[in-house]
Amino acid sequence: MKSRLQHRIVARSVLASICLVAAPALWSCSSAQGEAVPPPPPRPVAGEQAFPGAVGYGAGSKGGRGGRVIAVDTLADSGPGSLRACVEQRGPRICVFRVSGVIRFTDKPPVVSHPYLTIAGQTAPGKGITLAHAGGELGRTPLLLKGTHDVVIRHIRVRNDRIGGNRAAEDSFTIESSDNVILDHVSASWARDELVNGYGDNDRITISNSIFAQGIPRHDKCALLASDPQGPQRLSFVNNVCAHNGDRNPDLNFPPGSCVEIVNNIFYNAQSEFAEIWESFGGAPVALIGNSFIAGPNTISSTVGIARNQLGSTGPAKVYLWDNAFIGEFTHMSPLLANALVPAPPCPGTVAAAPAKAAYETVLRSAGALPRDEIDRKTIKDIRGRVGRIVRAPGEIPPIAAETPYPDADGDGMNDAWEASHGADPRRFDPWEDGDRNGLTNLDQFLDYRSRELVTARMQS
């Protein structure tokens, strides 16, 4: 008799390598029919990276490099020293945080509409920064990028803990008609629309190392990665968690000519569908490599792991699958998928994929805004234990105590002690110099150090 966790492969003729998982601790891979070829070596985006280790099509985002360093030293909605004041400035700028806690937008949340911005959540003391809105008619998406370019956002949480007045305007993160954007090490929960949403004419987007969990029914969705696109888009969705969302884990509906890579993610406890591939815009070209699709308490036998939805199709999708793991009893792949599968990636990938088993451990140990709050810790514990359920209402944001920021006497965003040990001058504003002559500007190197410090602490805990 087969184990309850042994999978059933639907459509045996698929052109894909599939990880066969007989139990949570046992992983092995084989090729169904052996017709797919392994992905070729990646072609990383050329040019200077947004930060060391940046991956995907958005990896070359300039962010606020070379611009003003603006301290966020209040949790107030607006006014001097607020996040809104930094976001709404023009020109290259870096938002660094001298406070920790919850920033609740009691007016409509600000819109990131001016380019060349870095929001460096890793600079916050203690347990970091969480964004929320006030609810009611002013309850909108707390972090919206619209008509902009070259934006980098790292180590920020969004928790939609109050019901807004318009579900359709209440994602956690929205990227609308924007170019060269990175969301990295962010977390989101309790949106009544998507937890992360791509809308309009986006291009060169990376969403990486993040946790998107607990969308609110009846529209509990993880990621709508493209909506109403007018032309081809390039998007990378890498090393993320989608958990406790009914469907759109993620939703993939891109026009021909797009390049979409879904690499090394964990998709847990979908109810109706995990990944959805649509053809409304002429057929999405997409590669799914090294992902884990894992049943949870809300997953049933008719839940589909990779669905092909042909309603309103205007052309067939092109879907490349390699080394994906399916864990639990559900319909792992739609029978309609077989005719859309291709033997090689539709586009050269930009990301070096890890084997699914290795990626599973890495993502569980390090994804999300760091340090993790109780919400993210529970999500990861749920995945490991195959427990937890889709929630019906928002929860409460865990309290974040005020903490003392690191010393920064010259206001250049860097810790004075770190500057002194890396060739910079803690008495002089020198963020865009290269004190230790290693090819990175002082502030770029410090921001990378702060992020890596958080990741290392999480990996070792």
Rosetta blueprint (number, residue, H / E / L):
1 M L
2 K L
3 S L
4 R L
5 L L
6 Q L
7 H L
8 R L
9 I L
10 V L
11 A L
12 R L
13 S L
14 V L
15 L L
16 A E
17 S E
18 I E
19 C E
20 L E
21 V E
22 A E
23 A E
24 P L
25 A L
26 L E
27 W E
28 S E
29 C E
30 S E
31 S E
32 A E
33 Q L
34 G L
35 E L
36 A L
37 V L
38 P L
39 P L
40 P L
41 P L
42 P L
43 R L
44 P L
45 V L
46 A L
47 G L
48 E L
49 Q L
50 A L
51 F L
52 P L
53 G L
54 A L
55 V L
56 G L
57 Y L
58 G L
59 A L
60 G L
61 S L
62 K L
63 G L
64 G L
65 R L
66 G L
67 G L
68 R E
69 V E
70 I E
71 A E
72 V E
73 D L
74 T L
75 L L
76 A L
77 D L
78 S L
79 G L
80 P L
81 G L
82 S L
83 L H
84 R H
85 A H
86 C H
87 V H
88 E L
89 Q L
90 R L
91 G L
92 P L
93 R E
94 I E
95 C E
96 V E
97 F E
98 R L
99 V L
100 S L
101 G E
102 V E
103 I E
104 R E
105 F E
106 T L
107 D L
108 K L
109 P L
110 P L
111 V E
112 V E
113 S L
114 H L
115 P L
116 Y L
117 L E
118 T E
119 I E
120 A E
121 G H
122 Q H
123 T H
124 A L
125 P L
126 G L
127 K L
128 G L
129 I E
130 T E
131 L E
132 A E
133 H E
134 A L
135 G L
136 G E
137 E L
138 L L
139 G L
140 R L
141 T L
142 P L
143 L E
144 L E
145 L E
146 K E
147 G L
148 T L
149 H E
150 D E
151 V E
152 V E
153 I E
154 R E
155 H L
156 I L
157 R E
158 V E
159 R E
160 N L
161 D L
162 R L
163 I L
164 G E
165 G L
166 N L
167 R H
168 A H
169 A H
170 E L
171 D L
172 S L
173 F E
174 T E
175 I E
176 E E
177 S L
178 S L
179 D E
180 N E
181 V E
182 I E
183 L E
184 D E
185 H L
186 V L
187 S E
188 A E
189 S E
190 W L
191 A L
192 R L
193 D L
194 E E
195 L E
196 V E
197 N E
198 G E
199 Y E
200 G L
201 D L
202 N L
203 D E
204 R E
205 I E
206 T E
207 I E
208 S E
209 N L
210 S L
211 I E
212 F E
213 A E
214 Q L
215 G L
216 I L
217 P L
218 R L
219 H L
220 D L
221 K E
222 C E
223 A E
224 L E
225 L L
226 A L
227 S L
228 D L
229 P L
230 Q L
231 G L
232 P L
233 Q L
234 R E
235 L E
236 S E
237 F E
238 V E
239 N L
240 N L
241 V E
242 C E
243 A E
244 H L
245 N L
246 G L
247 D E
248 R L
249 N L
250 P L
251 D E
252 L E
253 N L
254 F L
255 P L
256 P L
257 G L
258 S L
259 C E
260 V E
261 E E
262 I E
263 V E
264 N L
265 N L
266 I E
267 F E
268 Y E
269 N L
270 A L
271 Q L
272 S L
273 E E
274 F E
275 A E
276 E E
277 I E
278 W E
279 E L
280 S L
281 F L
282 G L
283 G L
284 A L
285 P E
286 V E
287 A E
288 L E
289 I E
290 G L
291 N L
292 S E
293 F E
294 I E
295 A L
296 G L
297 P L
298 N L
299 T L
300 I L
301 S L
302 S L
303 T L
304 V E
305 G E
306 I E
307 A E
308 R E
309 N E
310 Q L
311 L L
312 G L
313 S L
314 T L
315 G L
316 P L
317 A L
318 K E
319 V E
320 Y E
321 L E
322 W E
323 D E
324 N E
325 A E
326 F E
327 I E
328 G L
329 E L
330 F L
331 T E
332 H E
333 M E
334 S L
335 P H
336 L H
337 L H
338 A H
339 N H
340 A H
341 L E
342 V L
343 P L
344 A L
345 P L
346 P L
347 C L
348 P L
349 G L
350 T L
351 V L
352 A L
353 A L
354 A L
355 P L
356 A H
357 K H
358 A H
359 A H
360 Y H
361 E H
362 T H
363 V H
364 L H
365 R H
366 S H
367 A L
368 G L
369 A L
370 L L
371 P L
372 R L
373 D L
374 E H
375 I H
376 D H
377 R H
378 K H
379 T H
380 I H
381 K H
382 D H
383 I H
384 R H
385 G H
386 R L
387 V L
388 G L
389 R L
390 I L
391 V L
392 R L
393 A L
394 P L
395 G L
396 E L
397 I L
398 P L
399 P L
400 I L
401 A L
402 A L
403 E L
404 T L
405 P L
406 Y L
407 P L
408 D L
409 A L
410 D L
411 G L
412 D L
413 G L
414 M L
415 N L
416 D H
417 A H
418 W H
419 E H
420 A H
421 S H
422 H L
423 G L
424 A L
425 D L
426 P L
427 R L
428 R L
429 F L
430 D L
431 P L
432 W L
433 E L
434 D L
435 G L
436 D L
437 R L
438 N L
439 G L
440 L L
441 T L
442 N H
443 L H
444 D H
445 Q H
446 F H
447 L H
448 D H
449 Y H
450 R H
451 S H
452 R H
453 E H
454 L H
455 V H
456 T H
457 A H
458 R H
459 M H
460 Q H
461 S L
